[in-house]
Amino acid sequence: MEQANKSLSHAVFSIKLHIVFVTKYRRKTLTPELLDYLREAFADCLAAWRCTLIEFGGEPDHVHLLVDIRPALDISVLINNLKTASARRTRNRFAEHLAAFY
């Protein structure tokens, strides 16, 4: 999918990040229901950062995100926020399922 360049007052940009998050110890904990929930959680978090989730995919032990970001964004802070927010939300909602693995 070709996306148009975006512009600010002094810049034209199109920045995409491919992010891969892996479960702790690569344990196969991600079910289809949990992956659907993570897609929504990541989209919500990214919207708060004025970013867009372009694509999402996952396996039982990892997820892939393709994200459209803005140039002034601190990538390390965004990644840290995505990791902590998704882990916290997932632990709260799927505590019983995850207790068997961790």
Secondary structure by P-SEA (a helix, b strand, c coil): ccccccccccccbbbbbbbbbbcccccccccaaaaaaaaaaaaaaaaaacccccbbbbcccccccbbbbcccccaaaaaaaaaaaaaaaaaaaacccccccc
